[in-house]
Protein backbone atom coordinates (compact mmCIF):
# COMPACT_ATOMS: atom_id res chain seq x y z
CA UNK A 1 0.00 0.00 0.00
CA UNK A 2 1.30 3.45 -0.89
CA UNK A 3 0.87 6.24 1.64
CA UNK A 4 1.91 9.87 1.81
CA UNK A 5 2.10 12.49 4.52
CA UNK A 6 0.30 15.83 4.20
CA UNK A 7 1.88 19.06 5.46
CA UNK A 8 -0.19 18.77 8.67
CA UNK A 9 1.07 15.20 9.26
CA UNK A 10 -2.00 13.26 8.16
CA UNK A 11 -1.23 9.93 6.46
CA UNK A 12 -3.29 9.41 3.29
CA UNK A 13 -3.56 6.37 1.05
CA UNK A 14 -2.40 7.21 -2.48
CA UNK A 15 -0.13 5.62 -5.06
CA UNK A 16 0.79 9.02 -6.54
CA UNK A 17 2.60 11.71 -4.57
CA UNK A 18 1.47 14.37 -7.08
CA UNK A 19 -2.20 15.20 -7.66
CA UNK A 20 -2.05 15.71 -11.44
CA UNK A 21 -3.36 12.28 -12.49
CA UNK A 22 -5.82 11.86 -9.61
CA UNK A 23 -7.22 15.37 -9.25
CA UNK A 24 -5.98 17.41 -12.21
CA UNK A 25 -3.85 19.73 -10.05
CA UNK A 26 -0.06 19.85 -10.34
CA UNK A 27 0.76 19.87 -6.62
CA UNK A 28 2.28 17.35 -4.22
CA UNK A 29 0.28 15.84 -1.36
CA UNK A 30 3.09 16.84 1.02
CA UNK A 31 2.57 20.52 0.14
CA UNK A 32 -1.08 20.60 1.28
CA UNK A 33 -2.92 20.17 4.55
CA UNK A 34 -5.39 17.30 4.61
CA UNK A 35 -8.40 19.62 4.37
CA UNK A 36 -6.86 21.29 1.30
CA UNK A 37 -6.68 18.06 -0.72
CA UNK A 38 -9.08 18.30 -3.67
CA UNK A 39 -11.58 15.58 -4.56
CA UNK A 40 -10.68 12.96 -7.15
CA UNK A 41 -11.34 13.68 -10.84
CA UNK A 42 -14.38 12.10 -12.50
CA UNK A 43 -12.04 9.91 -14.60
CA UNK A 44 -8.62 8.61 -13.59
CA UNK A 45 -6.23 6.92 -16.02
CA UNK A 46 -4.98 3.56 -14.73
CA UNK A 47 -1.20 3.02 -14.73
CA UNK A 48 -1.49 -0.72 -15.30
CA UNK A 49 -3.96 -0.70 -18.22
CA UNK A 50 -3.25 1.52 -21.23
CA UNK A 51 -6.26 3.49 -22.36
CA UNK A 52 -8.51 2.33 -19.52
CA UNK A 53 -9.86 4.85 -17.07
CA UNK A 54 -11.55 4.48 -13.71
CA UNK A 55 -14.88 6.29 -13.73
CA UNK A 56 -15.69 7.94 -10.40
CA UNK A 57 -19.49 7.74 -10.01
CA UNK A 58 -19.51 9.69 -6.72
CA UNK A 59 -18.64 13.36 -6.78
CA UNK A 60 -16.47 14.88 -4.08
CA UNK A 61 -14.61 11.65 -3.18
CA UNK A 62 -11.44 12.51 -1.27
CA UNK A 63 -8.31 10.72 -0.12
CA UNK A 64 -8.76 8.19 2.69
CA UNK A 65 -6.75 8.62 5.87
CA UNK A 66 -4.64 5.80 7.23
CA UNK A 67 -5.31 5.70 10.91
CA UNK A 68 -3.40 3.39 13.18
CA UNK A 69 -4.47 2.47 16.70
CA UNK A 70 -1.67 1.03 18.78
CA UNK A 71 -2.52 -0.16 22.21
CA UNK A 72 -0.11 -1.51 24.77
CA UNK A 73 -0.96 -4.43 26.98
ZADO-1210 file (C-alpha; in nm, 4 decimals, padded with zeros to 6 digits):
<atoms>
<atom x="00.0000" y="00.0000" z="00.0000" code="UNK" pos="1"/>
<atom x="00.1302" y="00.3452" z="-00.0885" code="UNK" pos="2"/>
<atom x="00.0874" y="00.6236" z="00.1639" code="UNK" pos="3"/>
<atom x="00.1914" y="00.9872" z="00.1806" code="UNK" pos="4"/>
<atom x="00.2103" y="01.2494" z="00.4523" code="UNK" pos="5"/>
<atom x="00.0300" y="01.5831" z="00.4196" code="UNK" pos="6"/>
<atom x="00.1880" y="01.9058" z="00.5464" code="UNK" pos="7"/>
<atom x="-00.0185" y="01.8773" z="00.8666" code="UNK" pos="8"/>
<atom x="00.1072" y="01.5198" z="00.9257" code="UNK" pos="9"/>
<atom x="-00.2003" y="01.3255" z="00.8159" code="UNK" pos="10"/>
<atom x="-00.1226" y="00.9926" z="00.6459" code="UNK" pos="11"/>
<atom x="-00.3288" y="00.9414" z="00.3294" code="UNK" pos="12"/>
<atom x="-00.3558" y="00.6373" z="00.1052" code="UNK" pos="13"/>
<atom x="-00.2399" y="00.7211" z="-00.2476" code="UNK" pos="14"/>
<atom x="-00.0134" y="00.5621" z="-00.5065" code="UNK" pos="15"/>
<atom x="00.0794" y="00.9015" z="-00.6538" code="UNK" pos="16"/>
<atom x="00.2604" y="01.1710" z="-00.4565" code="UNK" pos="17"/>
<atom x="00.1475" y="01.4373" z="-00.7076" code="UNK" pos="18"/>
<atom x="-00.2205" y="01.5196" z="-00.7662" code="UNK" pos="19"/>
<atom x="-00.2046" y="01.5707" z="-01.1437" code="UNK" pos="20"/>
<atom x="-00.3364" y="01.2276" z="-01.2486" code="UNK" pos="21"/>
<atom x="-00.5820" y="01.1856" z="-00.9611" code="UNK" pos="22"/>
<atom x="-00.7223" y="01.5374" z="-00.9254" code="UNK" pos="23"/>
<atom x="-00.5981" y="01.7411" z="-01.2207" code="UNK" pos="24"/>
<atom x="-00.3854" y="01.9728" z="-01.0048" code="UNK" pos="25"/>
<atom x="-00.0063" y="01.9849" z="-01.0337" code="UNK" pos="26"/>
<atom x="00.0762" y="01.9871" z="-00.6620" code="UNK" pos="27"/>
<atom x="00.2280" y="01.7351" z="-00.4218" code="UNK" pos="28"/>
<atom x="00.0282" y="01.5842" z="-00.1364" code="UNK" pos="29"/>
<atom x="00.3093" y="01.6843" z="00.1017" code="UNK" pos="30"/>
<atom x="00.2572" y="02.0525" z="00.0140" code="UNK" pos="31"/>
<atom x="-00.1076" y="02.0604" z="00.1276" code="UNK" pos="32"/>
<atom x="-00.2917" y="02.0172" z="00.4549" code="UNK" pos="33"/>
<atom x="-00.5395" y="01.7296" z="00.4610" code="UNK" pos="34"/>
<atom x="-00.8396" y="01.9621" z="00.4372" code="UNK" pos="35"/>
<atom x="-00.6855" y="02.1294" z="00.1299" code="UNK" pos="36"/>
<atom x="-00.6681" y="01.8057" z="-00.0715" code="UNK" pos="37"/>
<atom x="-00.9079" y="01.8299" z="-00.3667" code="UNK" pos="38"/>
<atom x="-01.1583" y="01.5583" z="-00.4558" code="UNK" pos="39"/>
<atom x="-01.0684" y="01.2957" z="-00.7150" code="UNK" pos="40"/>
<atom x="-01.1340" y="01.3677" z="-01.0835" code="UNK" pos="41"/>
<atom x="-01.4377" y="01.2099" z="-01.2495" code="UNK" pos="42"/>
<atom x="-01.2041" y="00.9913" z="-01.4603" code="UNK" pos="43"/>
<atom x="-00.8625" y="00.8608" z="-01.3590" code="UNK" pos="44"/>
<atom x="-00.6228" y="00.6922" z="-01.6017" code="UNK" pos="45"/>
<atom x="-00.4979" y="00.3565" z="-01.4726" code="UNK" pos="46"/>
<atom x="-00.1195" y="00.3020" z="-01.4734" code="UNK" pos="47"/>
<atom x="-00.1485" y="-00.0716" z="-01.5300" code="UNK" pos="48"/>
<atom x="-00.3964" y="-00.0699" z="-01.8218" code="UNK" pos="49"/>
<atom x="-00.3248" y="00.1518" z="-02.1230" code="UNK" pos="50"/>
<atom x="-00.6261" y="00.3493" z="-02.2363" code="UNK" pos="51"/>
<atom x="-00.8515" y="00.2326" z="-01.9523" code="UNK" pos="52"/>
<atom x="-00.9865" y="00.4853" z="-01.7068" code="UNK" pos="53"/>
<atom x="-01.1547" y="00.4476" z="-01.3706" code="UNK" pos="54"/>
<atom x="-01.4878" y="00.6294" z="-01.3726" code="UNK" pos="55"/>
<atom x="-01.5693" y="00.7943" z="-01.0395" code="UNK" pos="56"/>
<atom x="-01.9488" y="00.7738" z="-01.0008" code="UNK" pos="57"/>
<atom x="-01.9508" y="00.9693" z="-00.6723" code="UNK" pos="58"/>
<atom x="-01.8642" y="01.3364" z="-00.6781" code="UNK" pos="59"/>
<atom x="-01.6472" y="01.4879" z="-00.4077" code="UNK" pos="60"/>
<atom x="-01.4613" y="01.1649" z="-00.3179" code="UNK" pos="61"/>
<atom x="-01.1436" y="01.2512" z="-00.1268" code="UNK" pos="62"/>
<atom x="-00.8312" y="01.0716" z="-00.0116" code="UNK" pos="63"/>
<atom x="-00.8761" y="00.8188" z="00.2689" code="UNK" pos="64"/>
<atom x="-00.6752" y="00.8615" z="00.5870" code="UNK" pos="65"/>
<atom x="-00.4636" y="00.5804" z="00.7225" code="UNK" pos="66"/>
<atom x="-00.5310" y="00.5703" z="01.0913" code="UNK" pos="67"/>
<atom x="-00.3396" y="00.3394" z="01.3185" code="UNK" pos="68"/>
<atom x="-00.4470" y="00.2475" z="01.6700" code="UNK" pos="69"/>
<atom x="-00.1666" y="00.1030" z="01.8784" code="UNK" pos="70"/>
<atom x="-00.2523" y="-00.0161" z="02.2210" code="UNK" pos="71"/>
<atom x="-00.0112" y="-00.1506" z="02.4770" code="UNK" pos="72"/>
<atom x="-00.0958" y="-00.4426" z="02.6981" code="UNK" pos="73"/>
</atoms>
